[in-house]
Amino acid sequence: MTAESPTQTVRRLFPLLAEGKSAEAAALFADSVSFSVPHPPGIPWVPEVDSADGMRTFFELLRSHVRTKEFDLRQIIAEDDDVVLIGRMLSEVRKTGRDIDTAFALHTTVQHGRITRYHLYEDTYAVARACSDE
């Protein structure tokens, strides 16, 4: 039996998240995770994360604060253990009813069948505007 490729591992993440299966999604992550989601101050869905359990908390917080409307994965670039996903997301912030419409790049690394890096790059200005009460 052939081991799953890093790209296959990462691709399994999104259907689980779409189905609200945070624990199953977090099980794809290693015990130690390098996590980075740059964000404006006060964003309630981005905790400190350094583990698979922290990823579960992040996914649960994200789901409770943001509703995904569209997720368009446009390109996957893979080399060795690194998998970069490029796309566009449209999400609604539940508290304000405003949309976050942003291109994104997600840099992941998979080692020994588990995701060890989750670095998301998106339009933080769009996030801040959607979260603003003004």
JOVENCOR-V347058 format. One record per residue. RES is the residue in three letters. D_CENTER is the distance of its C-alpha to the mean C-alpha in whole Angstrom. Layout:
res=RES d_center=D_CENTER
res=RES d_center=D_CENTER
//
This chain:
res=MET d_center=29
res=THR d_center=27
res=ALA d_center=24
res=GLU d_center=20
res=SER d_center=19
res=PRO d_center=16
res=THR d_center=15
res=GLN d_center=16
res=THR d_center=14
res=VAL d_center=11
res=ARG d_center=12
res=ARG d_center=12
res=LEU d_center=9
res=PHE d_center=9
res=PRO d_center=12
res=LEU d_center=12
res=LEU d_center=9
res=ALA d_center=11
res=GLU d_center=14
res=GLY d_center=13
res=LYS d_center=13
res=SER d_center=11
res=ALA d_center=14
res=GLU d_center=14
res=ALA d_center=10
res=ALA d_center=11
res=ALA d_center=14
res=LEU d_center=12
res=PHE d_center=12
res=ALA d_center=15
res=ASP d_center=17
res=SER d_center=16
res=VAL d_center=13
res=SER d_center=13
res=PHE d_center=10
res=SER d_center=10
res=VAL d_center=8
res=PRO d_center=12
res=HIS d_center=13
res=PRO d_center=16
res=PRO d_center=18
res=GLY d_center=18
res=ILE d_center=15
res=PRO d_center=15
res=TRP d_center=11
res=VAL d_center=10
res=PRO d_center=13
res=GLU d_center=14
res=VAL d_center=12
res=ASP d_center=14
res=SER d_center=14
res=ALA d_center=13
res=ASP d_center=14
res=GLY d_center=12
res=MET d_center=9
res=ARG d_center=11
res=THR d_center=12
res=PHE d_center=9
res=PHE d_center=8
res=GLU d_center=11
res=LEU d_center=12
res=LEU d_center=9
res=ARG d_center=11
res=SER d_center=14
res=HIS d_center=14
res=VAL d_center=12
res=ARG d_center=13
res=THR d_center=12
res=LYS d_center=15
res=GLU d_center=14
res=PHE d_center=11
res=ASP d_center=13
res=LEU d_center=12
res=ARG d_center=15
res=GLN d_center=15
res=ILE d_center=15
res=ILE d_center=16
res=ALA d_center=17
res=GLU d_center=20
res=ASP d_center=21
res=ASP d_center=18
res=ASP d_center=15
res=VAL d_center=13
res=VAL d_center=12
res=LEU d_center=10
res=ILE d_center=12
res=GLY d_center=12
res=ARG d_center=12
res=MET d_center=11
res=LEU d_center=13
res=SER d_center=13
res=GLU d_center=15
res=VAL d_center=15
res=ARG d_center=18
res=LYS d_center=20
res=THR d_center=21
res=GLY d_center=21
res=ARG d_center=19
res=ASP d_center=17
res=ILE d_center=14
res=ASP d_center=15
res=THR d_center=13
res=ALA d_center=13
res=PHE d_center=10
res=ALA d_center=10
res=LEU d_center=7
res=HIS d_center=10
res=THR d_center=10
res=THR d_center=13
res=VAL d_center=15
res=GLN d_center=18
res=HIS d_center=20
res=GLY d_center=18
res=ARG d_center=15
res=ILE d_center=12
res=THR d_center=13
res=ARG d_center=11
res=TYR d_center=7
res=HIS d_center=8
res=LEU d_center=7
res=TYR d_center=10
res=GLU d_center=11
res=ASP d_center=14
res=THR d_center=14
res=TYR d_center=18
res=ALA d_center=16
res=VAL d_center=14
res=ALA d_center=17
res=ARG d_center=20
res=ALA d_center=18
res=CYS d_center=18
res=SER d_center=22
res=ASP d_center=24
res=GLU d_center=27
//
